[in-house]
Amino acid sequence: MLEDKQVIVEITGINHDGEGVGRVGGAVVFVPGTVPGERVAVQISELRRNYARGVLLQILTPSQHREEPACGLSAQCGGCSLQHVAYKEQLRLKTELVRQNLARIGGVAGANVREMIGMEDPRHYRNNVRFKVRRHSGGVALGFFAPESHRLVAGMENDGGDLCLLAHRELNRVATAVREILENSPAGVDLPAEVMLRRGGTGEIMVVLVGNKGEARGFNHLGLRIAGIPRVVSVMALTRAGGKKPGGRYKVLAGRDYILDELDGLVFRISAASFYQVNPRQTGVLYRQALEYCALRGGEEVADAYCGVGTITLYVARYAGAVRGYEVVPRAVEDARANAALNGANNVRFFRGAVERVLPEHVAVGYRPDVVLLDPPRAGCRPEVLDAVARSGARRVVYVSCNPATLARDIGRLARLGYELQEVQPVDMFPHTSHCEVVARIERVKG
């Protein structure tokens, strides 16, 4: 019986969670905190039919790529699963993960995958961070849950002085100020379950207090005090529906219900519920790569599926004849239309509704884009979307993905629909984590 045993494991790779991967007696073993090339002693903590999971006991042969994490809480927090790996090696490992996904899931062996584009300084890059809030040691702590638990790892315990090594320094400053306000709030004021912070490239900051249904007493008082923090222009409350119901209701506590961002000469309005890339320094890299893959000459018709607040839509609209954006989130569509007006983009139209419904409807009545941009959530594209792309006859697909596994799956489906993967460019939007962003150029080859 492998479970509860201590074993020696040779780590040969990492998985999509950043855990080291090895084998013992033919069984795959995942070991957090290890680096490929290491020989380690492991306590098997979980045994399943197809794999086992272990706890690192001792590093017998360390990797030359191992380094001391900059954040003393990284091993507990779980948010930075690769902080113990030298950054150049992180880039290599994640590039290899993209290749493996394309081969194993997409059936594209030997794909043209370029080396991942990294950051010069891979710290304090996040413009969006969500802290859990708890009573802690007689005060209030902001932090993150440890992996697979509700145990708070309090950022205030970090020796580095910042609540989070990945969060922008301004967000760390605001988070500390919010924590002090929560600690000194009067009796009868509920503690929010979470505090969400967003920062635009303009320097404007939004604070969202997240409470459960019936647990938002005194949020108006908190909002007025938080609005006094420098650079905070928006304070919102999100009251969650409760139970198993998703979403909730947003309310303005102070200031505006949006912040403004700037990117390569464009201005964007961002609301609390709208998706926006979390790494502004790499977002420009990502979008410029997507634009290059579009290969626009000025007169093309472009469809942007899953367009969010219209960032990529407006980015490519400067070089296209006309662009249609498709998005299911109502407030994101409102922001997208406002952003088009802010930037004087008269060749853009936005359509609200599920992409898998609206895009096929447009194609059915004759819509024929030359280029289709796909930027879906982690679950990837619904088959109806890819089928509509093929029926439209689009000669080129540019796919932006935050999940190489679902990207590979969808590339496999597009191959069966007459398209061929030409090139993939990974971009490291999430240093020190196992996540990455990928841009793929896909061309129609038949039909």
N, C-alpha and C positions, 0 to 999 in steps of 0.2 A: 504494500500500500504506500503510494507516494506521499499522500497527505500527511502533514505534521513531520515529515522527515527533513533532515538537513542534507543538502546535496551540493555538489560542485557544478557550476554552470559556466560554459563558455558563451559569452554574449557575442552574437554575430550581426545583430541589426537592431532597429527600433520599430515599434508599431505606430499606428496613427495617434496614440495617446502619448507618445514619447517614451514609453517603457522599453527597457532593453529586452531583446528576444534571444532565447537560447533553446537548447533541447537537452532533455534527460531521458535516456532510454526510449527515444523516439517520440516523446511527448514534448510539445511546445510549452515553454515556460516564459512568462512575462515577469520582469523584475524592474520595478521603478528605481530610478536613481543610478542606473548603470550605463556604461558607455560601450559600444561595440569594440571588440578587441580585448575586453577585460575577462579575467577568470575570477569568479566570485563564489563565496559560500552563501547559500540561500536556505531560508526556512520556508518550506512549502506551506502556504496559508490557505489555499483554495484549490480544489481539484474538480475539474469538469471533464466531460467526455472527450472534448477536443483540445483542451489546454489546461495548464496549471498556472497559478500565480504565486509568486514568492516574495518574501521580505529579505532585503539585503542584510546579511550578517557581517560579512567581512570582504574587503577587496583583496584578493590574493595576488593578482597581477593587474595593476592599474593601467589604464590607457594613457598614452601621451597627450590625448586630447581632453583629459579630465582637468577641471580647474575649480577653485573654490567659488561657490556662488556669491555674488555681490550682495544679495539679500539673505540675511540670516534666517528668514522664515520660509524660504522657498521650498524646503523639503516638507514642511507642515502644510503650507497653504495649498499646494498642488496646482496653482495657476501657472507657474513657470516650470514646466516639467523638464526643460533642457538647460536650466541655468548652470548645471554642473558640467556642461559640455562647452568647449571653446567655440566661439561664435563661427569661425570659418568652417569648423566641422559640423556645426548645426546646419549650415547652408548645404553642405555636401550631403548630409544624411537626408534632409528633406527633399532635395532634388532627386535622390535615389528613390525615395518613397513615391514621388510622382511617376517616375519611370516604371516602378513595380506595379502601381495601380493601373497604368495604361496597358501593360502587358497582361496582367492577370485578370483584370475585370473588363477592360475594353478590347482585349485581343489584338492590341497594337504593339507587337514586339519590335524593338529597335526604333521606337519613335524618336523624332528629332526634338529632344528636350534640351534647351539651353540651360546653362548654369544659373542658379537662382541669384537674383539681384538683391544684395543685402544692404544694410545701413552702415554708415560710417560710425554712428554712435547709437547702438541698439538699446537705449534706455529712455525712459520718460517720453515715450512716443504716443501713448494712448490719449485721445481727446474725449473718450467716453469711458467711464468707469462706474461700477455699481457696487457700493459697499453695503454689507450687512451691518445691522445696528443691534447691539445688545448691552444690557447692564453688565458692568465688568469692574470688579475690585472697588466697589463703592462709587464708580463713575460710569461713563458711557464709552464704549469702544466701537470703532469702525474697523471692519476687516472683511475677511472672506471665510467661507466654510471650508474646512478640511475635506479632502476627497471622500465622497460617498458618506458624508456625515453632516450633522447640523452643529458640529463643534466649531465655534468661532476662533479663527486665528486672527488675533487683534494686531492691526498694523502699528498701533502705538507701542508695541513691544519691540519693534524693529530698531536695531542700533543705528541704522543709517539716517534716522531723522525723518524720512518720508513714510507715509502710510503705505505707499506702493511704488516699487522701483520702475514699473512700466507706465504708471500714470504721469501725465504732464505735470511739471512742477507746480504750475498754477492750480491745477486740480488738487494736488496734495495740500497746498496752502489753504484753499477753500474748504477742503474736507476737514482740516484741523480746526478751522474757525467754526464750521457747522457743528462739530463735535462739542466744542466749548459752549455753544448756544444751547445744544441739547442738554448738556450737563447742568446748566444753570436755568433751565426752564422751570416755571412755577408748577406747583401741585395742580393736578387735574389735566395736564397736557400729556397726551399720549406720545410715546416714543415711536417714531416710524420704524417699520420693519427693515427698510432699506433707504439709502440715499443714493440717488443716481446723479452724476455730474457729467455735463457735456460742455465742451469748449470749441468755439469757432476760431477760424484763422484770423478773425478780426480781434481776438482776445476776449470776446463776449462769452459769458459763462451762464449756463442754466443749471439750476438745482431742482431736482424732483424728489419730493418726500413721498415715499411709497408706504401706504397703510392698508391693513386689511379692513374689510367691511365692519363698520362699528368701532374702529380703533383709530380714528383720525381727529379726536378732540384736541382743540388748541392748535391745529395746523395753521390757522390764520395768523395767530400770534407768532408762531415760529417763522412763517413766511415773511412777515414784516421785518423781523430782526435779521433774517438771512439776507434780505434785500439790501441791507446796509453794508454787506461785505464788498469791498472793491472788486469791480469787473463783473459782478453778478447783475444781469439785466433781466433775468427771468427766474421766478420761483413758482413751481407747479406742485400740485398734489395729485397723486394717482391713488385712487381708492380701488383696491382690487375687489372683484365681484364676490369672491369667497367660494368655498367648496371646490368643485371641479370645473367651475365656469372660467373660461379664459378671459383675459383682458381686464378692463376696468374703466373708470371714468376719470378724465383729467379735468383739473380746475386750476385757474390762474390764482395764485396767492398774492403775487406782487410782480409788477413790471409787465413785460410782454409775454406772449405764449410761444415765442420763437427766439432763436439767436441767428446771427448772420455769419457766414463763412466766406472765405475768398480762396479761389484756386485758379491759378494761371490766367488771371484777368477776368474771371467770372465771379459773380456774387450769388450765394445760395442762402435761402431761408430754410432753417431746420427746426421742425417742431419736435416735441418730446417723443411722440410715437413713431416718428419717421426714421427709417434706416439711413445711416450714413457711415462711410468708411471710418475706421477708428484710428488710422495712422496717417495723418496729413502729409508727413514727409514722404511717404511711399505712395500715397494716392496719386500724386502727379506722375510718378514713374509708371504706375499701373495704367492710368488713363492714356498717357502718351504711347504706351505699348499697344493698347487696344486701338488707338487711332491709327498707328502705323499699320496694324494688321488689316484695318478696314480698307486701306489703300484708296482713299477717296480722291476724286479729281474735281469735284465741285457740283456735279449735277445729279448725283445718285439719290435714290429713294432708300432710306434706312429705317428699319424697325428696331426699337429698343425694348425688349421684353424684360419685365421686372425692373422698371426704370426708377423706382423709389422717388426721390425728390427731384429727379431729372438731371443728376450730375453728369453722367456719361452722355445722356441725350443732348444736353446743351453743349457739352464738350465737342461732340462730333458735328453738331448742327452748323458750326462755323465753316465746315468744309464740305457740306452735303447740300443737295438740292432741297430735300424735305425729309423730316424725321417724325415718326410717330412713336410715342412712348406709351407703354402698357403697364398698369399697376393696379393691384387690388386694394391697397390701403387708402381709404378716402382722404385722410389728412395729408398723406404723402402726395396725392394727386393735386390737392389744393396748393401745397407748397411748390410742386413742380410748375403749375400754371403761373403762380406768383413769380417763380424764378425765371421763367421765360420772359415775363413782362419786365422784370428787373434788368435783364440782360439784352432786351430789345430783340429777342429771337422770334422773328415773324414766320419762320419756316418750320415751326414745331407745333404738333398737336398732341394732347395727352388724352388717353382713354382709360376710364375707371372700370375695373372688373377683373375677374380671374383671367389670367393670361390664357389658360387652357380653354376658356370659352370665347373670349373676345377676339383673340388673334385668328383662330379658325373661322370665326364668322366673317371677319374682314377678308380673309383669303378666299372664302367661298363666293364672295361677291366681286372678286376681281383684283384685290390688292396684290401687287407684285413688287415687293422690295428687292433691291439689288443686293443689299447687305442686311443681315440680321445680327443684332447684338443680343446675347443672352447673358444675364447676370442674375441667376436664380438664387434662392436661399440654399442652405446646406443640403436639403433633400433633392436638389437638382430639378430638372424639367419634367413635367408630366409628359407622357407619350403623345398626348394630343397636340402639345406645342411643337414637338419635333416633327410630327406628321404634317402639321400646317406649314412649317418651314419648308419641308420638301415639296409640298403641293404648290407653294408660292413660286418655286423655281429660283429662289435666291441663289446667286452664284457663290456667295461667300457667307460664312458664319464665323463670328468672333465671339468666343465663349469665355466669359470671366467667371471663375469659380473659386469658392472658398473651401471646397471639398473635392480633392482629387479623385476620390472613389466614385462619387456620383458623376463627376465630369467624365471619367473613363467609361462608366456605364452608358452615358448619353452619347459619347463619341462612338461607342459600339453600335448603338441604334442608328445614329446618323450614317454610319458606314453601310448599313443594310438599306438605307434610303438613298444611296447614291453619292455620299460625301466622303471625303478622304482628309484625314488629319495631315497638315503640312508641317506645323511647328508649334512648340509649346514654350512659353516663357514663364517660369515661376518667379514670383516677387515675394520677398519676405515682409509681409505686412504685420506679422506677429512674432518678432524675435523672442527667443527664450521659451517659446511654446512649440508644440508639435504642429501647429496650424500654419498654413501658407495659402497664398492667393496664386492663381494660375490663369494665364491668358493663352487661349489656343486659337490658332488660325486654321480654319477648316474650309475646304474648297469643294464645290460640286464637280463631280467627275463624269457623271452620266445622267441621262434623262432630261 
